[in-house]
Amino acid sequence: MANLRQVTLDAVQTIVDGPTLHIKTEEDVEAWKTTQSYRDYSTFLQRLNESVVNYYLPWSPETPARGTVKILALLDKLDQWTEDIPPLETPQRFGNLAFRSWGRRLEEQCDSLLAELLGDGFEPVIRFAKPYLLTSFGSFTRMDYGTGHETSFALFLLVLTLVRFFEPVPEVERQLVLVVFLRYLRLCWKLQDVYRLEPAGSHGVWGLDDSHFLPYIFGSGELRDQTDIPVNAILQTPLPDTNLYFLSISRIHEVKHGPFHEHSSSLHAIAVGVANWGKVNSGLFKMYEAEVLSKRVVVQHIPLGGILEWNPSQSPASDLESAGSRPGQTTQMPPHPTSTSSSVLQPIGPPRARAPLGHGGPISARTANVGTRAPWVASAAPGSSSRSGNLEGARVSASIPNPPGSITMAPPPGAVPPKSFPNTPADSGRGS
């Protein structure tokens, strides 16, 4: 697996320019793909994905990293602000004006929050991490949230890893996904519900999810090497909260009504048309680059520069294809229709192996009282090893009303998977 470079604190102190908005045209999007920061992000996502293979929720480390504990405290504080700043009685269906007050408080306190998070020695990092934290929770002007904001939070974690606030080792990277990112995800869901945030740039029924993408990558990574659970298992509800993919599907059912194949046609097409979780995982990496990182309307709001360098080169895409690869494994992917370069975002890992699905704690309240479960929901067999647990603060629920759902017309159940996925036999949805 490719290593993640280090930016020393001494080097940080010599950087003059901070992050600014560089992406304004389609050419700028392609230029970003030649930068060191893009390669860093590619490597970071690959490493996070690899760290969670065969690990399931709820999970907790034996000894949480100090950074994990501190960032959970920060996210808990931001969560508490929703109690301090309740939604206003406004007639708008989307975008409660109180969200701007929440955002204003974040802008006013961001420096002190980061100083408390990072502690002594990391003060020079604050000005480089701040823009990503500020753009991680939605647009305070448009009062919306989308995959670009989610990407900003991932870049925030990347900055803190490059300077080694978080160590790039599997145990800590696993904490970043199954503890930190999970807590962030729950906070974002709460913000969306409390302040009724509009999906930012939603593809509607043709998109994977109105607001999120990374939990599907990481969740399919958790399931990548096992063969007990077919991909079309997501069509059986309710689902246990044993991985980020299932958790995200359950979230969709909470906020949308109507047939799943109508309001979530892409996810349904994946469920019935992709052979196994390994192909789902690799296909989602390709789809993420095509539908998120290659879309100017998404990435134009992401600040670049400083630690995440803006240094476009004339290097051909082939120079990037080996990023994160193992010998003999290709990472070249079909480019986005408007793109002139190949993707470097490719998951890596060994061939799929049969592995049990176990969980070491009770599932959430949403599925705890289910009277009937599919066979693959069962707990691990007695005596089997379970890589799971529960970290206080990582699983937070909120008693908040769900926003009104809507039914959107969509293709019938026979729709084909998104074009990012490899062709599979017609009956491949049963897994292999």
MIPA-403588 format. One record per residue (C-alpha): residue number from 1; y, x, z; residue in three letters. Coordinates in steps of 0.5 Angstrom, whole numbers, m for minus. Layout:
MIPA-403588
- i	v	u	w	aa
- NUM	Y	X	Z	Ala
...
This chain:
MIPA-403588
- i	v	u	w	aa
- 1	0	0	0	Met
- 2	7	3	m2	Ala
- 3	11	5	4	Asn
- 4	18	2	6	Leu
- 5	23	8	6	Arg
- 6	28	9	12	Gln
- 7	35	9	12	Val
- 8	37	13	18	Thr
- 9	43	11	23	Leu
- 10	46	18	21	Asp
- 11	46	16	14	Ala
- 12	48	9	15	Val
- 13	55	12	19	Gln
- 14	56	15	12	Thr
- 15	56	9	8	Ile
- 16	63	7	6	Val
- 17	62	0	2	Asp
- 18	59	m6	5	Gly
- 19	55	m12	2	Pro
- 20	59	m16	m3	Thr
- 21	58	m21	m8	Leu
- 22	56	m17	m15	His
- 23	51	m22	m19	Ile
- 24	56	m26	m23	Lys
- 25	52	m26	m30	Thr
- 26	45	m26	m32	Glu
- 27	46	m19	m34	Glu
- 28	48	m18	m27	Asp
- 29	41	m21	m25	Val
- 30	37	m16	m29	Glu
- 31	41	m11	m27	Ala
- 32	39	m12	m20	Trp
- 33	32	m12	m22	Lys
- 34	33	m4	m23	Thr
- 35	36	m3	m16	Thr
- 36	33	0	m10	Gln
- 37	34	m6	m6	Ser
- 38	30	m10	m11	Tyr
- 39	24	m5	m10	Arg
- 40	25	m5	m3	Asp
- 41	25	m13	m2	Tyr
- 42	19	m13	m7	Ser
- 43	15	m7	m2	Thr
- 44	17	m11	4	Phe
- 45	14	m18	1	Leu
- 46	8	m15	m1	Gln
- 47	7	m11	6	Arg
- 48	9	m18	10	Leu
- 49	4	m22	6	Asn
- 50	m2	m16	7	Glu
- 51	m1	m16	14	Ser
- 52	m2	m24	15	Val
- 53	m9	m24	11	Val
- 54	m14	m27	15	Asn
- 55	m9	m29	21	Tyr
- 56	m8	m36	23	Tyr
- 57	m3	m40	27	Leu
- 58	m2	m40	33	Pro
- 59	m2	m33	33	Trp
- 60	1	m28	38	Ser
- 61	1	m21	39	Pro
- 62	m2	m17	45	Glu
- 63	4	m14	46	Thr
- 64	10	m17	43	Pro
- 65	15	m12	40	Ala
- 66	22	m11	43	Arg
- 67	25	m13	37	Gly
- 68	21	m19	36	Thr
- 69	23	m22	43	Val
- 70	30	m21	42	Lys
- 71	31	m24	35	Ile
- 72	27	m30	38	Leu
- 73	32	m30	44	Ala
- 74	38	m30	38	Leu
- 75	34	m36	34	Leu
- 76	33	m40	41	Asp
- 77	41	m39	42	Lys
- 78	42	m42	35	Leu
- 79	38	m48	36	Asp
- 80	41	m49	43	Gln
- 81	48	m50	39	Trp
- 82	45	m56	35	Thr
- 83	45	m60	42	Glu
- 84	52	m57	44	Asp
- 85	55	m59	37	Ile
- 86	51	m66	36	Pro
- 87	52	m70	29	Pro
- 88	58	m74	28	Leu
- 89	58	m81	26	Glu
- 90	60	m80	19	Thr
- 91	58	m85	13	Pro
- 92	55	m79	8	Gln
- 93	48	m79	7	Arg
- 94	48	m72	6	Phe
- 95	52	m66	10	Gly
- 96	54	m68	17	Asn
- 97	61	m65	18	Leu
- 98	59	m62	25	Ala
- 99	55	m57	21	Phe
- 100	61	m54	19	Arg
- 101	63	m53	27	Ser
- 102	56	m50	28	Trp
- 103	57	m45	22	Gly
- 104	64	m44	25	Arg
- 105	61	m42	31	Arg
- 106	56	m37	28	Leu
- 107	62	m34	24	Glu
- 108	66	m33	30	Glu
- 109	60	m30	35	Gln
- 110	56	m27	29	Cys
- 111	58	m20	31	Asp
- 112	57	m21	39	Ser
- 113	50	m24	37	Leu
- 114	48	m18	33	Leu
- 115	51	m13	38	Ala
- 116	46	m16	43	Glu
- 117	40	m17	39	Leu
- 118	41	m9	36	Leu
- 119	43	m6	43	Gly
- 120	46	1	44	Asp
- 121	45	6	38	Gly
- 122	45	1	32	Phe
- 123	52	m1	32	Glu
- 124	53	2	25	Pro
- 125	48	m3	23	Val
- 126	52	m9	25	Ile
- 127	57	m10	19	Arg
- 128	51	m9	14	Phe
- 129	46	m14	17	Ala
- 130	52	m19	19	Lys
- 131	53	m22	11	Pro
- 132	45	m24	11	Tyr
- 133	45	m27	18	Leu
- 134	51	m31	16	Leu
- 135	48	m34	10	Thr
- 136	41	m35	12	Ser
- 137	42	m42	15	Phe
- 138	46	m46	9	Gly
- 139	52	m47	6	Ser
- 140	57	m49	11	Phe
- 141	62	m51	5	Thr
- 142	57	m55	1	Arg
- 143	53	m57	7	Met
- 144	46	m55	4	Asp
- 145	40	m51	4	Tyr
- 146	36	m48	m1	Gly
- 147	31	m42	m3	Thr
- 148	37	m37	m3	Gly
- 149	39	m38	4	His
- 150	32	m37	6	Glu
- 151	32	m30	2	Thr
- 152	38	m28	6	Ser
- 153	34	m29	12	Phe
- 154	28	m24	9	Ala
- 155	33	m19	7	Leu
- 156	36	m19	14	Phe
- 157	29	m17	16	Leu
- 158	29	m12	11	Leu
- 159	35	m9	13	Val
- 160	33	m9	20	Leu
- 161	26	m6	18	Thr
- 162	30	0	14	Leu
- 163	34	2	19	Val
- 164	27	2	24	Arg
- 165	30	m3	29	Phe
- 166	23	m6	26	Phe
- 167	17	m1	25	Glu
- 168	14	m2	18	Pro
- 169	7	m2	21	Val
- 170	2	m8	20	Pro
- 171	2	m11	27	Glu
- 172	10	m11	27	Val
- 173	10	m14	20	Glu
- 174	5	m19	22	Arg
- 175	10	m21	28	Gln
- 176	16	m22	23	Leu
- 177	12	m27	19	Val
- 178	7	m31	24	Leu
- 179	12	m31	30	Val
- 180	20	m29	27	Val
- 181	19	m33	21	Phe
- 182	16	m39	24	Leu
- 183	21	m39	29	Arg
- 184	27	m39	23	Tyr
- 185	23	m44	19	Leu
- 186	23	m49	25	Arg
- 187	30	m48	26	Leu
- 188	32	m49	19	Cys
- 189	28	m56	19	Trp
- 190	32	m58	25	Lys
- 191	38	m56	22	Leu
- 192	36	m60	16	Gln
- 193	35	m66	20	Asp
- 194	40	m66	25	Val
- 195	46	m65	20	Tyr
- 196	42	m68	14	Arg
- 197	43	m62	10	Leu
- 198	42	m63	2	Glu
- 199	37	m59	m2	Pro
- 200	41	m53	m5	Ala
- 201	40	m53	m13	Gly
- 202	34	m57	m12	Ser
- 203	29	m58	m18	His
- 204	27	m64	m15	Gly
- 205	20	m66	m17	Val
- 206	19	m60	m21	Trp
- 207	21	m55	m16	Gly
- 208	15	m53	m11	Leu
- 209	19	m55	m5	Asp
- 210	27	m58	m4	Asp
- 211	29	m52	1	Ser
- 212	23	m47	2	His
- 213	19	m42	m2	Phe
- 214	17	m36	2	Leu
- 215	12	m40	7	Pro
- 216	8	m42	1	Tyr
- 217	7	m35	m1	Ile
- 218	5	m32	7	Phe
- 219	1	m38	8	Gly
- 220	m3	m37	2	Ser
- 221	m3	m30	4	Gly
- 222	m7	m32	10	Glu
- 223	m12	m36	7	Leu
- 224	m13	m31	1	Arg
- 225	m19	m28	3	Asp
- 226	m23	m34	5	Gln
- 227	m27	m39	1	Thr
- 228	m29	m44	6	Asp
- 229	m23	m48	5	Ile
- 230	m22	m50	m2	Pro
- 231	m15	m50	m5	Val
- 232	m15	m58	m6	Asn
- 233	m16	m59	2	Ala
- 234	m8	m60	2	Ile
- 235	m10	m67	m1	Leu
- 236	m13	m69	5	Gln
- 237	m8	m71	11	Thr
- 238	m7	m70	16	Pro
- 239	m7	m62	16	Leu
- 240	m8	m58	22	Pro
- 241	m2	m53	23	Asp
- 242	m7	m47	22	Thr
- 243	m3	m43	17	Asn
- 244	4	m43	14	Leu
- 245	2	m47	7	Tyr
- 246	m1	m53	11	Phe
- 247	5	m53	16	Leu
- 248	10	m54	10	Ser
- 249	6	m59	7	Ile
- 250	6	m63	13	Ser
- 251	13	m62	13	Arg
- 252	14	m65	6	Ile
- 253	10	m71	9	His
- 254	15	m72	14	Glu
- 255	21	m72	10	Val
- 256	18	m75	4	Lys
- 257	15	m82	2	His
- 258	10	m84	m4	Gly
- 259	4	m81	m7	Pro
- 260	4	m74	m6	Phe
- 261	3	m72	m14	His
- 262	10	m76	m15	Glu
- 263	14	m73	m10	His
- 264	11	m66	m10	Ser
- 265	8	m65	m17	Ser
- 266	8	m57	m17	Ser
- 267	4	m57	m11	Leu
- 268	m1	m62	m13	His
- 269	m2	m59	m20	Ala
- 270	m3	m52	m16	Ile
- 271	m8	m56	m11	Ala
- 272	m12	m59	m17	Val
- 273	m12	m54	m22	Gly
- 274	m12	m47	m19	Val
- 275	m19	m44	m17	Ala
- 276	m18	m40	m11	Asn
- 277	m13	m38	m5	Trp
- 278	m12	m31	m8	Gly
- 279	m10	m34	m15	Lys
- 280	m5	m39	m11	Val
- 281	m2	m33	m7	Asn
- 282	m1	m28	m14	Ser
- 283	1	m34	m18	Gly
- 284	7	m36	m12	Leu
- 285	9	m29	m12	Phe
- 286	10	m29	m20	Lys
- 287	13	m36	m19	Met
- 288	18	m34	m14	Tyr
- 289	21	m28	m18	Glu
- 290	22	m33	m24	Ala
- 291	24	m39	m20	Glu
- 292	28	m36	m15	Val
- 293	30	m28	m16	Leu
- 294	31	m29	m23	Ser
- 295	36	m35	m22	Lys
- 296	43	m33	m22	Arg
- 297	45	m40	m19	Val
- 298	41	m38	m13	Val
- 299	42	m30	m12	Val
- 300	49	m30	m14	Gln
- 301	51	m32	m7	His
- 302	47	m26	m4	Ile
- 303	51	m20	m2	Pro
- 304	49	m13	m4	Leu
- 305	51	m6	m3	Gly
- 306	51	m1	3	Gly
- 307	44	m1	6	Ile
- 308	41	m5	1	Leu
- 309	44	m1	m5	Glu
- 310	47	m4	m11	Trp
- 311	45	2	m16	Asn
- 312	43	m1	m23	Pro
- 313	40	4	m27	Ser
- 314	37	4	m34	Gln
- 315	30	5	m32	Ser
- 316	25	1	m36	Pro
- 317	21	m5	m33	Ala
- 318	15	m1	m34	Ser
- 319	18	4	m28	Asp
- 320	17	m1	m23	Leu
- 321	10	m4	m25	Glu
- 322	7	1	m20	Ser
- 323	11	m1	m14	Ala
- 324	6	m3	m9	Gly
- 325	0	m2	m13	Ser
- 326	m7	1	m12	Arg
- 327	m10	5	m17	Pro
- 328	m13	1	m23	Gly
- 329	m9	m5	m21	Gln
- 330	m4	m8	m25	Thr
- 331	2	m11	m23	Thr
- 332	5	m13	m29	Gln
- 333	7	m20	m30	Met
- 334	10	m25	m35	Pro
- 335	17	m25	m35	Pro
- 336	22	m31	m34	His
- 337	24	m34	m40	Pro
- 338	31	m32	m40	Thr
- 339	29	m25	m37	Ser
- 340	28	m18	m41	Thr
- 341	24	m15	m35	Ser
- 342	17	m15	m32	Ser
- 343	16	m17	m25	Ser
- 344	15	m12	m19	Val
- 345	13	m18	m14	Leu
- 346	5	m17	m14	Gln
- 347	1	m18	m8	Pro
- 348	m4	m13	m7	Ile
- 349	m11	m13	m3	Gly
- 350	m18	m12	m4	Pro
- 351	m23	m17	m7	Pro
- 352	m24	m24	m4	Arg
- 353	m29	m24	2	Ala
- 354	m32	m30	6	Arg
- 355	m28	m31	12	Ala
- 356	m28	m36	18	Pro
- 357	m22	m40	19	Leu
- 358	m21	m40	27	Gly
- 359	m16	m42	31	His
- 360	m15	m40	38	Gly
- 361	m10	m45	41	Gly
- 362	m9	m53	40	Pro
- 363	m6	m55	34	Ile
- 364	1	m59	34	Ser
- 365	2	m65	37	Ala
- 366	3	m68	30	Arg
- 367	m5	m67	29	Thr
- 368	m8	m67	36	Ala
- 369	m10	m74	36	Asn
- 370	m13	m75	29	Val
- 371	m20	m78	30	Gly
- 372	m23	m76	24	Thr
- 373	m22	m69	21	Arg
- 374	m25	m65	15	Ala
- 375	m31	m60	16	Pro
- 376	m26	m54	15	Trp
- 377	m22	m56	20	Val
- 378	m27	m55	26	Ala
- 379	m25	m49	31	Ser
- 380	m29	m42	30	Ala
- 381	m36	m42	32	Ala
- 382	m38	m40	39	Pro
- 383	m38	m32	40	Gly
- 384	m34	m31	34	Ser
- 385	m27	m27	34	Ser
- 386	m21	m31	33	Ser
- 387	m14	m27	31	Arg
- 388	m10	m32	34	Ser
- 389	m6	m34	40	Gly
- 390	1	m37	42	Asn
- 391	7	m34	44	Leu
- 392	12	m37	48	Glu
- 393	18	m39	44	Gly
- 394	15	m39	37	Ala
- 395	13	m46	37	Arg
- 396	19	m51	38	Val
- 397	19	m58	37	Ser
- 398	25	m62	37	Ala
- 399	26	m70	38	Ser
- 400	30	m71	32	Ile
- 401	30	m77	27	Pro
- 402	27	m75	20	Asn
- 403	32	m76	14	Pro
- 404	30	m82	9	Pro
- 405	25	m80	4	Gly
- 406	25	m82	m3	Ser
- 407	20	m83	m9	Ile
- 408	22	m79	m15	Thr
- 409	18	m80	m21	Met
- 410	13	m75	m24	Ala
- 411	8	m73	m28	Pro
- 412	1	m76	m26	Pro
- 413	m4	m73	m22	Pro
- 414	m7	m69	m28	Gly
- 415	m1	m65	m29	Ala
- 416	m2	m58	m30	Val
- 417	0	m52	m26	Pro
- 418	6	m49	m26	Pro
- 419	6	m43	m32	Lys
- 420	6	m38	m27	Ser
- 421	m1	m39	m25	Phe
- 422	m7	m36	m29	Pro
- 423	m11	m41	m33	Asn
- 424	m17	m44	m30	Thr
- 425	m23	m48	m31	Pro
- 426	m21	m56	m31	Ala
- 427	m26	m56	m25	Asp
- 428	m23	m50	m21	Ser
- 429	m19	m54	m16	Gly
- 430	m25	m54	m12	Arg
- 431	m25	m47	m10	Gly
- 432	m30	m41	m11	Ser
